Every structure is written in C-alpha cells, then in structure tokens.
Amino acid sequence: YLAPTEILAKQQFESFIKYFKHTKISIGYLSGKEAFKFPSKINNEQYTKISTPQLSKWIQSGEISVLIGTHSIAKKSVIFKDFDILFLVDSLQYPLLFLYCVNLQLRLLSIYLS
C-alpha cells in the first residue's frame, strides 16, 4: 500500500493491524524515516521498530505479506519476493510508478481521496 505522506501511511499501517491482528499475516511499514513490523516477537499485539535493511530482508524472503509505506517502498533496494498488487492512493501523484506497474502487468488498485 503506497501512501503519499508518512502520516497517512502510518494511519493505514495501524488500520491494517487492527483488521488483521487476529490472523497470522505479517505487516511491514516503510518510510524514509522509519521501519516497523507487526507482530512484534515480544508481544503479538504490538508492532516493533526495526532497521530498514532488516525489513528489506524480510520483504525479499516473503516473510512480510503486506507492506505499507511512502514512496520508499519503490526504491531499488526493496526487492519483493511475490509482488502482485499495489494499492496506490491517487495514481496521478505517481505517474512513473503507475507506468512501472502497467509495464510489469501488476494488478493496480488506485484509491482517490477527495
């Protein structure tokens, strides 16, 4: 899930946790400043701050099922094991990323906020 701001991305991360905490889905958060993982190894009800390289390793290995963040998730250093759907808030703000998804034949769900 790609959000245009860190505030919106963090809100969406917390919303995803609320809806999926009863499942075994691992959720990651990545922005230019922070990286988080849910569930925490210490407490299954909370998320924990982790390093960006560690989150990137888990994304590449497929341990992270859902990734939420800002444009940082589109960096070359973030390699996805299975990347199939991109949820994008307002694709008009990210025309190059939109074209990237089309070229790779990824399913794209664009959400427009008013």
N, C-alpha and C positions, 0 to 999 in steps of 0.2 A: 504494500500500500504506500504510495508516494503522495506526500502532502506538501503543500507549498511553504509551510512555515514549521519551525520546531514546536511551537505551541500547539498547533493543530495535530502534528504528528504524535506528540506526547499524549494528547487527549484521545486520539484514536487508539494508541497503544493501550492505554488504560481501559478503554471501552472493550477492546478485543479481549483483554484479560478478564474483564467482568463476564463476558459472554461465554468464554471458552475455558474458564478455570476448572470446571468440573471434568474436562477432557484431559487427554494426555498430549495435547498439542503444545509444542514449544514455540514461543513467540519472541522475536527479537525486535529491538528498536535501534536505529542507527541515525545519527545526525552528525553534523560537523563537529559537535562538541562532546557528545555522549554516546554510549552504547549500553544497552540493558538486555537482560534475558529473563524470561519468565518460563517456567517457575525457577525460583532460586533453589540451589542444592540444600540450603539450610532450612528454608521454610517454603513449602509448596504453595502457600497463599500469597507470596510476595515476589517481586522481581528484584534483581540484583544488578548493580553496576559492574560492568566488565570492560576489558580493554577492546578496542576496535579490532586489533589483529585476532584476538580470541574469537570474537563474534564472527569475523570473516571466515575463520577455520570451520566453525560450526555451520555456517551457511553453505560453504563448499562441500562439507561432508553430508549435508542433508539433515543434520540434527535440528536445525531451525526450520519449522514448517511454514511459518508466516513471518514475513519481515515488514516492518512498518518504519517509515523514516522520511527524511527530506531527500533532496537531490543526491545526497551522499550514497544512496543505495545504487546509483547508476555509475559509480566510479569503476574504473577498470580493475581495481584491486578487489572488488567484491565479485566473486565468481559463484554462481548458483549451480547447485547440483541438478535440480529439476526446477526450471523456471518456466511456468506455463501461463500464468495470468498476472497482469499488472492492474491494480486498482489505482486510477490516476485522478486526482482532483483537478478539474479544469485543464484539459489537454491543450488548450490554447496557450497556457503558460509554458509548456514544454514541447514545442513543435519538433525539436530534434529527437527527443525521447519517443515521441509518438511515432515518428518515421522509423526509428530503430525497432519498435515493437512490430510495426507493419512489415518491415523487411524480414524479421525473424518469424513471421507468422504466429506471433503470440496473441492470445486472446486478450483483449483490452476492454476493461470496463471503465469508462470515463464518467466521473461524477461532477456535475456542475453545481457550484454553490451560488446562491443569489444574495 
